[in-house]
């Protein structure tokens, strides 16, 4: 991901919010369009890069690489490299990310319900 200047207003605001609010810190750790989906796809399994790419629709190799690096840096994904030819790299959830499973299951449940509510509202408005 692109680096921000340490003195930028954006960085200072992010640091302030992360240091004062646990919710904002959590959201910052999970930011990125694909982050939660990648974690969701790694639930209870270890996947290689190519397997993960097949399970995450329409993500580019570069974006998957960047998101995995960010998730690894944030301690949510563990990257295991095996000294083989060709090299084998696998990804799985860290202990910290495993604690998020019930949270994203609840978020998925809410999302499905809210999406249905919004679709019904749109149909009623027509």
N, C-alpha and C positions, 0 to 999 in steps of 0.2 A: 504494500500500500504506500501511497505517497507520504513523505515525511513533512510534518508541519514545523515551522520555526518554534523554538521553545518560548520565544517572547511574543508569539502571536496572541491576539485576543481569544481566538478560538481555543488554543491550547490552554491558556490560563483559565478560561471558563470551564473547560472540560475537567481540568485538574481540581478546580474549586468544587464543582458538583460531585466529582468522584470521591473527594475527601469528606464531603458533608452528607452524602445521601447514598445509602447502600443500594437502593433501586437504580440510581443513575450509574453507579459503578457496575452493577450487573448488566445493565443495558449496554454500557460501553464495552464490556468483555464479549458480549454476544452481537456486537454491531456487524453490519455487512449483510448484504442482500441474501447471501447464501449460507451464512454461518449456522443458523439454527437447523436448516435443512440438512446440511452436512452432518451435524451432530446427530440429528434424528436418524439418518441413514446408517450411522455407525453404531446405533443402539444395539447392544448385545452381540456385536460381531466385530471381527477384524477384517479390514478390506485393503486391498492393494489400490494404487492410484487408478488404474484402468477400471477396476470393479466399481469404485466409488463414482467415477465419471459416468459410467453406464446408468447408475442409480439416481444421478442428479441431472435432470433434463436441461438441455440447452446451456449448460455452463461451459465456458471455454477452458482449455488446459491452463492458460495463464491465470484466470480468475480462480480456478480450483487450487492451483499452487499457492497463490497469494492468500486465499482464505485459510488453507491448511497451515501455512506458515504463521499466520496471525493467531489461529486457534492453538497452535503448539506453543507460541510465545506466551499466550494467556493461560497456559497450563490446563487446557481443556482436551487436547488431543495429544496422544503419545505416538511418536514416529519411531518405528523400529526398522533399522537398516541391517540387512544380512549380507555378509561378505560372500557373495556367490557371483557366478558369471552366467547370465546377466545379473546385475544387482537386483535385489528384491527389497522393496520398501513397503511396509504395512502400517496402517493407521488404526488406532482404537481409542476409545474414550478413556480419559483419566478418571481417577476416583472422584475428583471434584465434578466432572461432567456427568458421571453416573448419578450424582445427587440431583441433577436437573431433570432426569427422566420423568418423574411424576409431575413436574412443573410444565414441561412441554406437552405432556399428555393432556393436562388440564387446559392448556392454551389451545391445543388442537380442538378439544371438545367445544370450548368457547367460540373458536373461529368458525367451526361448522354451524353452530347454532346462530351466530351473528350473521353469517353469510346467508343462511336461510331466511332470517328475519328481513334482511335488506332486500333480498330477491323478491320476497312477498310484498314488501312496501313498494318496490318499483313496479310490480305488476298491478298493484292496487291503484297506483297513480296514473296508469295508462288508461 
